[in-house]
Structure formats: structure tokens, C-alpha cells
Amino acid sequence: MQLTSLNAISPIDGRYRNKVENLSGYFSEEALIRYRVLVEIEYFIALCELPLPQLEDFDHSKFEALRALYQDFKSEDAQAIKDIEKVTNHDVKAVEYFIKERFDALGLAQFKEFIHFGLTSQDINNTSIPLSIKEAVHAVYLPNLIEVVQKLKDLSNQWKDVAMLARTHGQPASPTRLGKEIEVFIKRIEEQLKVLEVIPHAAKFGGATGNYNAHQVAYPKVDWRTFGADFVEDRLGLTHSFPTTQIEHYDHMASLFDAMKRINTILIDLDRDFWTYISMDYFKQKIKKGEVGSSAMPHKVNPIDFENSEGNLGIANAIFEHLASKLPVSRMQRDLTDSTVLRNVGVPFGHTVIGLKATLKGLGKLLLNTDKFDQDLENNWAVVAEAIQTILRREAYPNPYEALKGLTRTNEKINQQSIANFIDTLEVSDAVKEELKGITPSNYTGI
């Protein structure tokens, strides 16, 4: 059966493929193979530039042809490597054999035993995967997240003067401004971005158990630790982890996933708030011609984008949580559980991007219902009681809290007139009374 969007098991590769297709260049099987080829080629070039004695005669003008093996990497190349893997039953060894075949074709057969020289497969995997994650974060994840943040900034500025009844514990509370409430989410995300941006993308590179055993026994005069650090940091742009076991310890990768999880949690909080505001009629939603809101109720326009986002971000967080807790744990010098788990790192990225796009779409459909904002404020004059009792405290009025409590904690309707009547009974100056009467639910919004 040929894989299509209709028969794919995962919705990432099915229903939502068009939303996350650009992630395939970082997290697909073909992408992983290409990154492995990249690391193998750059490692061989680094050995030539060291140089190892047997590579002193290597023609450096051939570097361009070698780099073309990953720069011009095609699906046919990936398939050729998968065909080799059917024989080797080892994915990284298949990459090595593929490159050796290309060396033969380029007339470089005498040098091909220095491909993968002294390495274990995890030297390739634990550089390829962090590199793919780093590039996906910067090329796909951050642009989508920043687009959401920018949309929030636009809306926060657009609605900065919109007075809004706040609710604590679901009950009417001191009024606020809509723009400020959105700004809370902006600040929360930006604070977590500061954390995310300083997390290293770390890679292991040091042989079978991390000690450069094979390198050291073959060339004891070479400073292999410095070589490895320079290769990982200067050539690949990653942070070199040392010492390690056979594998990268994944602590920094876990930190990255935890940071992304916290950002997703903030977005879930935002999704739920806007879902609630829509249910309260604070917002209408733009209607697209031909769309159906409900199969049974023609009037409905459901907040499906915020629901879609919440669901996908929740799935992403569940997987991020497993990755962050599982990857740093490995028996002795290494077990193989990290290998199969790492093949899923693109899955939470995919669900996260789907969630970000859905949030952005939902925000773009919001239509402010100012009448509902004004109506809620007008129906809740009791919220100015806090302002009145605070000013009375300033004036050293006896028991102001208790006085306001007696007024507001009844089943009688509190409105502008009943508040004014109460103020008239207070033994304060006329100036203070005028000050108190000037407070309304719409202007008692703080700073």
C-alpha cells in the first residue's frame, strides 16, 4: 500500500501533513540518514585537516565533492542506504558502506577505511539528532511560536483600553483591561523563551565508551579530546559533552523538552481562556462561507481552533514528558532504549506546530463584542466596593471593609444608584464622596 494522507496511521503524516511537512527535513528517516552522512563526511574532512599521517596526501580540492554527498542528498540515496541496511541490519553501518561506495566512484578507495574511523554508531547518532533538533527549533519551531507571540502583541495593543470584568474563582472581581490580560501570556512565553534559548544542544563524540580508546591506541600523540571538542563545537555548532558513556547523557535535551513543554502549557492556558471568553460571548468569530459549525445545530460557530490547539499541545506535552524523563536514564555504559525513543522526537514537534498554527488561526478569527464587555461591567457594580473601602481606609474611616461587606453580600441588586446612596450615608467630606462616586466598573482598572 502506498502511503497517503488517507491511510497514514499518524495524523501528523495524515490529516495534518500539510501543516508540518517542513519538519520532515529534520525528523524523517530520510532526514536522519542525511544528517548521518553529513557527520561522517565532516568527520573525515576533519581527520584530513588534522592531518592524520595516512591522510596527508588527500587532495583537499575533493572536499567539495565529498560535501556534495549530503548537500545534494536525494531520496534515492536514502533508499540505497536502506537497501544496504537490509543486509547489514545496522543503520549507521549502512551509511558507512554507502559512503565507501561513493569513495570508490570518486577514485578515493585508498582513503575509505578512515570513514567512521575509531567511532561507534552513537558518535554519529548523538551528533546527528541534536543537530537536527537544533536546526528544527530555529527553522520551524521558533518562527511559528514568534508568529503567535506577535499576533498576541498586536491584539494586546489593539485592545489595550478595553475595560473588562475580571473573574477570580469564576466570580466577578476587580476589573482589568483586555490588552493587559493578553500581555500576561506574552510575558510568560517570553520568559520561557529566555530559558529555552540558552539551553545547549549537546552532543557526545568519543568512541565506544566515551574515552577515545580506539583513537588513542592508533594515534597516541594526537590530542583527541581537543579534536573531538573542536569538531563538535566549531564544525557542527553543537556543545561537546565530555566525559560521557557510549551515549550522550541527554540532560540538555531533556531541559529543552521541558522548556517546550512549559511554553505549551502556557498556550493551553491561553486556549482555555479564549475558549471561555467565546462561550461568555465576549468574542464572536469570523464566519467563513460554506463552513459548518455543527452537524445538527445550524447556528453554532464552535471555538474549534482553540480546542484543536489544546488537544495537540496536550499530546505533545505527554511525549515531551516521556522523552525528558526517559532519555537521561540508561543502564551502565548504555542500553538501547534511547535509540527507539529518539526516533520519536519529531512527533511532539509536529503536534506542537499544529497547536501553534491552530492558536494563531483562532486568534485571527476573534471579533470583539464590546456590548457584552460593557454589559458585564454594568451588571457588576459590586466590584467597586474594593475601591471604596480602600479609600475609606486612607481616610481612617472606622471598619470600612465591614461596612462594604454589609452592602455587597446581600441578594439585592447592586447598581450605580445603590452605591451612590451608600456613599451619601458615609461620614466623610463632600470631596471624598465625589471621589468615590467617580469610580465605576469601567474606569476602576488599575494601571
N, C-alpha and C positions, 0 to 999 in steps of 0.2 A: 504494500500500500504506500503510495506516495504521500508524504506529509503535507497537509494543507491546514489552513486556519480552521477548517471544519472538523478535521479528525485528530488534531493535536490534543494530547491529554492535558497539558498545562494551558490555562487561559492566557499565560504570558505569550506562548507561541501560537495561541489560537485567537480568541476573541480580541485580545488587546495587543496583538503583534504590531499593528501599525503605530502604537504609542511607544513601544520600547525597542523598535527594530535597530536603532543605533547602538543599543547595548550589545548586540551580537558581535560587534567588532572588538569587544573586550572579554565577553564571558562565554561565548560559544566554544564548542570543541575545536572548531577551525581556528578561532582566535587564540586559544590556549596553545595549540600546535605552533602557530606563527610566533607567539611570544617565546616559546621554547627555542625555535630556530634562531630568533634574534639573540637570545642569551648565548647560545652555543657559538654563533658566529662572532659576536663581540668578544667572547672569552678567547677564542682562537686568535683574533686580531691582537688582543691584549698580550697574549703569550709571544706573538711575533714582535711586538713593540718593546717587550721586556729587555732584550730578547732572550729566549732560551737558545742555547748554542745550536741546536739542530734546526732552529728556525731563522738563523741569522741570514741565510741566503734567500729567504722567502721574498718574492717581489712584491713590495708594498703597493705597487700600482694595481695589484689584483684585489685589494681590499674593496674597491668599488663593486667588482663582480660578486664578491662574497656577500656584501651588504644587500645586493640586489636579490639575494635568495629570500630575505624576509621583507624587503621593501616592495618587491613585486610579487609577493606571495599570492598564489591563486588557489581556488577551491580544488583544482586538480592536484596541486601539490599536497594539500591536506589529505586528499583521498589516497594519493600514493603512499603517504606515511601510514595511513590507516591500513592499507593493504600489507605493508611491511609488518605492522603490529599483529596482524592475523598469524604471522609466522613466529615472531619474537614473543608474543604475549606480554610485551612490555612497551609501554607507550613512549617513554623517554629514549629507550634503546632504538626504537624505530626511527626517531628523529635523527639520532646519531648516524644510523645506517643510510638514511636519506641524504644527509649532508655528505657522507663519504662518497655516495654515488655521484653527487654533483662535483665533488673534488676530482673524481676520475674524469668526468666530462670536461672539466676546466684544465686538465693536464696537471693537477696538483696532487696526484696519488701519493708521491713520496712524503707528503706532509699530513696525510689524513689520520694517522694514528695520534695526532695531537688534538684532534677533535674530541672533546669530552675528557681531556687528559686529567687524570687524578681525581675526577669528580664522582659524586654519587648523584642519583637522579634528583634528590631533593635540593642539590645546589641549583639545578635548573628550575624545578617547580617552585622553590621558595624564593626565587628571584622573579620568575615569570608571573606568578599570581599577584604578588604585591605590586609589580609594575602595572599589570592590567587594572588592578583596583585603583591605584593612584591616577592613572590616566582616565579611567571611567569617572572617578569623582570629579576631576577638573573639567572633563569634556562634556559630561552628560548630567551628573547629579547636581553639581553646584549651579550651572546655568538654569536648570529647572527650578531649583529652590529660590534662587535670587529673583527669578521672574515672579514667583509668588510673593516674596517679600516686597518687591517693587509695587505690585498691584495693591498690597495692603497699605503701603505708604501713600499711594495715590488716593485710596479710599479714605484713609485716616485724615489726610489733608482736606479732601473734598467735604468730609462730614465733621470737621473739627468743631463746628459751632452748633451741631445738632444736640440739643438737650435731650436727655434720656433717663427714664426712671430705672434706677439700678435695682437689682434684686439679690439679697443675700438670704440663703436658705429658701430661695424661691419666693420670698416675701418682699413687698415694696421697701426700698431702702433709700438712703441719701442719693439724690440724682447725680448723674455723671454726664459726660459727653460721649457720643458715639465714636468720634475720632480718637479720643483718649483710650477707649476700651480696645480699639483695634491696635493702637500703639503699644499696648501691653504685650500683645502677641509678637509684634515686630521686635521689641526689645528682647523678649525671651529667646526668640530664634537667633538674633544676632549675638547674644551672649554665648549660646551654644556653638555658633559658628566660630567664635574665637577659640573655643576649646578644640573643635574639630581641625581647624587649620594648623595647629601646632603639633598634632599627633604625627609622629614619624611613620613613614611607610617603610618598615624594616624588612631586611632580607638576610637570610643565612647564606654563607658561602665558605665552606671549609672542609670538604671531603666527607668521608663515610660516617665519622662520628664527631665532626667539627674540629678536628685537630690538625688538618693538613697532613695526615700521615703519609699518604702516597706522594704528595708533592715534596715533602721534606726528605723522604728516603731517596727520591730520584735526583733532587737538586738541593742538597742541604745548605748551600751557600746563599740561596735566594731567600729574601725576607718575605715569606708567603703571607704572613698576616697583613703586612703593609700592602702587598699586592692585592689581596682579597678586598681590603677596605677601599683601596683606590678604585678597583674595578666596580664594586657595588655602588660607591658613592659618586665618583667622578664620571664613570661611563654610563651607569644605569640611572643615576639620580635618586637612589634609594639610600636608606640608612643601614649601615652594616652592623649586624648583630654579632657580637663576639664576647665571651665564648658561647657556644651552643652545643647541643647534641647533634644527632644527624639532621634534625629539623629546626627550623625557625620556631621560637617559643610562642609566637603569635600573641604576645601580650599587647603589643601596639595595635595589631589588627583588631583584637578584642576591644580596645579602647575606641577605635574608630567606629566599630559596630555599635558600641554603647552610646556614643555621641549621636550617631544617626538615629538610633532608637529614641533618644530623648527628644530630638527635633521632631520625629514622627509623632511622639506623644503630645507635644505642644500643638501640632497640626490637628491631631484628633480632638483635642480640647477646643480648638478653633472651629472645627467642623461641627461639633456638637452645639456650640453656642449659636452659630449661624443657623443651624437646623432649628434650634429653639426659637430664635428670633423670627424665622419664617413662619413657624407654627403660631406665633403670637401676632402675626400679621404686621410686624414691623417692616417686613420686606415683601414685595411682590416679586415675581420672577418673569424675566423676558420670555415671551412665548415664541417658539419657532413654528412657522407654518407647517402643518402636516404632522406635528408631534402629538402623541397620545400620552396623557398623564396617567390614565387608569383604564384598564380593560372594561371596567363596569361603570365608573363614575366620570362622566364627560367633563365635569367642572374642575377636576383636580390638576394641579401642576405640582408634582412632588419634588422635594429637595433632593433628587436622586444623585446629584453630583457630590454633595457633601456626604451622603450615605456611601456612595462608591468609594470616595476617598477614605472614609473612616474604616471601611472593610479592608481595603487593600493595605493601608498603613498598619492595621492590626495584624494582618498576615505577615507583613514584612518584619514587624517587631518580634513576632513569635520566632521567626527564623533567625533574626539578628541575635535574639536572646540565646538560642541554642548555639550558634556559632561562637558567641563571646564566651560562653561557659564551657563549651566542649574543646575548642581548639587549643587552649593553653594546657590541656591535660593530656599527657601521653606517657605510656609505660616505659620506664627505663630510658634507654637512649632513643627509642622510638617505637611506636606501634603504627599500624596502617590506617587507623580510623580517621586521621586528618585528611587523608587523600580523597576518600569518597565524600567527606563533608565539604571540603574545599570546592568540589565541583558544583556546589550549590550556591556559591557566593553571589552569583548573578541573579538568583531568584529574589532575594529581598530587595536588591537594587531595582529589579523590574517592578515589583509591587509598589515600591516607594515612588518611582517615577510615575506610575499610573495614578497613584494617590495625589501627587503634586499636580498633575495635569487636571485631575478631577476637581481639586480645590480651586485651582485657577479658573476653571470653567464655571464653577458655581459662583465665585466672586464676581465674574463678569456678567452674570445674569441678574444680579440684585437690582431691584428698583425700590428706592426709599419711599416708604409710606408715611409721610410726615404727619398726616392726620392722626394716625394711630399713636405715634410718639406723643403728640400734643394731648390726645385724649387720655392716655395713661397718666401723664403728669397732672392733668386737671382733675382726674378722679382720685388722686392720692395726695391731697393737701396735708395729710398727717405727717408726711416726710419732712416738713419744715419744722416740726417740733424740736428736732435736734438743734437746729439753728437758733430757735427762740430760747431754749433752755441754756444754751451755751452763752448767749449774750446776757441773759439774766445772771448767770454765774459771774460774768465780767462785772456786772453792776452790783454784785454782792447781795442779790435778791435771795431771801430765805427759801430753801428747799425747791429750787426751780425744777429739778428733774421730777420730783414727786408731783408738782403742780401740773406739768405737761403730761405725766403718766395718767393722771386722773382724767384729763381731757381726751386723750387719744385712745386709751384702752377701753373703749366702750363700743357697743354695736351701732351707735348713732353715726350718721354720715358726717364726716369732717370735710368742710369745704372752705373756700376763702372767707365767707361771711362768718362762719362759726369760729374760725381762727381770729378774725378781726374782733369779734365780740369778746373772746377770751382776752385778747391783748388789752382791750378797754378796761377790763377789771383789774389789771395789774397796777400796783402802786409804784409806778416809775414815771419819769419825766415824759412830757409830750414828745420831746425829741427822740427818746428811746422808743416810744410807741410808734412813731412814724418810721423809725428804722426797722422795727420788727414787721410792720405792715408792708414794707417794701420787699420783703423776702417772699419769693414764690417758688414753686417746684421747678419752674423753667430757668430761674436765674441762680438757684442755690446749687451750683455745680462745681464749686471749688476752683482749683487752678489747673 
